[in-house]
């Protein structure tokens, strides 16, 4: 621990956050002793903190068992300032600017319940455009956005996510191995560029958003190009990828990454 970290430490706050984070990771109520063991403290060390968190309404104590669980207060607070709303606001103008400059539709996606959720879409200004509705959910292993989101997960998180994915579980062992290799390729290249697996005549270009974030990437920017509109695909793809990176940088600046 360096001098700066030591100077600004708040042990009581750390204990409180440890308790909240530990309870959020559990699916059942826990006793004072169980929580203490889980966060590597003694029951006496966390007694006052539990009382404080209970009095502020962050945790609830069962009258019969005496065990603690999270209340809905954190859920309520988080929805007063939705990170997704902030991300949408930050991305709206850069996405519209990108769609106008490349004359192709583009959208931003996040991981949600082991699926890809489109949170904002910018339509191409041209007379013919591919439209992907906001709020729609798509299979994680079958979409460009999903593959990019998977590629930039931590190895442990990716293993758990794929273990619970019904599509990936149906793949034969060699197919699973090829899929994991393709994710490594995405990480090495820094982007995904390939014909769509789900829509004929469409090429997807996807890049990660928020690589500088301590918690991994935040979202994925995808441009779904109608191949018939690209007269010189080799040049177009290179230019469009460069414009996508510029758009990502603008979004990241707006969200403070």
N, C-alpha and C positions, 0 to 999 in steps of 0.2 A: 504494500500500500504506500503510495507516495504522499508527500507532505500535504499537498492540496486536498487529496481525498480524505486524509485524516482530519484536517482542519474543518471540513464542512460536513462531517458525518453527523447523523442524527439517530443514535441507537434506538430510541423509543419509536421513532417513525419507521425505522427499518423493521423492527419487530412487528409493528402493526401491519405493514405491507406484507411481510412474510406470512402472517396468519391469514390475511385475506387471499393471497395467492395460493396458499396451500389448501384452504377450504374450497377455493374455486376449482381446484384440480381433482377434488374428491367427489364421489357421487353419493356419499352417505354422511349423516351427521357424525361429528367426532367429539370425544371427550377432551377435557383440558389436557390430560396426560397424553392422549393420542396426538393432539396438535403439537404439544411440546416435543415429543419424540420426532414428529415429522419435520419440524423446523430446527431440530437439534438444539433445543433449549430445555431448561427445567420447568416443571409446572409452576413453580413460584415466580420464575422470571416473566412469565406471560400472563399471570393472574390479573394484574392491574390493566394490562392492555386489553384483555378479553372484556373486563368490566366496562372499559371506556368505549370499545367498539359496540358493545351491546347497548349501552346508554345512548349512543349516537345513532342506533338503528341499522348499523352495517351488518351485524350478525344477530341471530336469534338463538335463544337457549330454551331447549325443551324442558318443561316443568317437571316431567316425570323422570326422564333419563339423564337430564342435566347436560346433554350433548349440544354442540353448537353447529349451526349451519348458516350459510349466507342468506341475507334477506334480499329483497328486490331493489334495495336502495341504489346499489351500484348500477344496476340495469336502468333505473330511472334517471340517474345522473348522466349516464352515457348517452341516453337518447335525447337529453336536452341539448346536446352538442354532438351530433352524429358525425363520426369520422368519414362516413360514406358521403354525406351531404357536403362536407368540406372538400373532399376529393373531387366530387362532381363539379362544384363551383370552380375549383382550381383548374380543372381540365376542360371546361366548356369552351372557352375562347381559343386556347391552343388547338383543340380538336377541330373546331370549325375552320380555323385558319389553315390547318393541315389539309382538310377535305377540299377547301377552295383551291389550294396551291397545287395539289396533285390530281384533283378532279376524281377522287375515289372516296368511297365511304370508309369510315374508320370508327372504332369503338374502344372503350376501356372496360376491362373485365377484372373481377376479383374472384378469389376462392370462397365458395359458400356451400357448406354442407356437402363436401366432397364432390361439388360440381362447379362449373364456371358460371358466374352470374355477370351479365352485361349491365353496367351501371350507368353508362352514358354513351350515346351514339351520335355521330355527326354525319349527315347525309351528303353525298356528292352533289355538287351544284348542276351536274349534267342532266340531260333529259332521261338517261337510263342509269339507274343506281340500285345497288344492293342494299336492302334495308334490314337491319337486325334490331329487333325491338328491345328497349331497355327493360330490365327485370327478368328477361328470359334466362332459363337455366339450360346448360349444355353439358354433355358428358366430358369429364375431365381428360381421359386418355385420347379422345377422338377429335379434339379441337386444337388449333394452333395455340390459342391462349392458354388452354389447360396444360399443354406440354411445356410452355415457357414457365408457367407458375410452378409446375412440378420440378423443372430443371433447376430452379433457383431455391428450392426448399433445402433445409438442412437434411442430411442423409437420414437421420432418425425420423424426422417429420415425414419425409417422402415415403419411407418404409411403412409407417403406420397408415398413411393416407392410401397408398396402393393396396395394402393388405385389406382395407375395408372397401375397396372399390370393386363393384360387381363385374364391371367390364374387364378390368385387368386380371381379376381372379380366373376368368374363363380362358385367358390366353394360355397356350401350351408353354412349357418351360423355355424352349428356344425363342418363342415370340416375346416372352417377358424379358429375356436377356437382351434381345435386339432393341426392345423398347427402352430399356435402361441405358443402353449404349447411345441411342438417339438423343436422350436427355443430356448426356455428357457432351455430345456434339453441339447441342444448343448452347450450353454453358461456354464452351470453348469459342464458338463463333460470336456469341453475344446477341444472337437473333435467330429467328426461325423463318425460313422462306421455302415454301413448298406448295404444290397444288393441294387444294382442300380435300380432306378425306370424306367430307360430308356433302359438299356441293360441287357438282360438275361444272367446269368452265370458270372456276374461281381459284386464284392464287392468294395465299395468305402470307402476309409479312407481319411478324410479331416481335416486339421488343419489350424487355422488362422496364418497369417504372419503379424507381426507389432503390436502386442497387446500393446506395450509400447508407440506407437505413440499417440500424443495428439489428433489426428483427427480420431481415430478409426483404425481398421485394414487396412492394405494396400492391401493385396491380400490373396489368399487361396491356400494352397498346397494340391493337391489331388493325391492319389495313386489309380489307377483303377486296381484291381487285378482280373485276370482270375482265377476263383475258381478251375478249373481243375488242375492248377499248384500248388495248396496248398495241400500238403498231410496231414498236421497237422494244421488245420485252427486256433484252439484256441491258440496254441503257436505262430504260424506265425503272427496272427493279433497283438498280444501283442508286439512282436519283431519289426514288421514293424511300428507300431505306435511310438515306442521309437525311431526308426531310422528317422521317419518323424520329430519328435521334434528336433532331432539333426540337421537335414537339415535346419529347420526353423531358428534355432539359428545362423547357419552359414550365412544364407541369411541376417538376421537382422543385424548381425555384419558388413556385407559388405555394407549395405545401411545406417549404422549409427543410427539404432533404439535402 
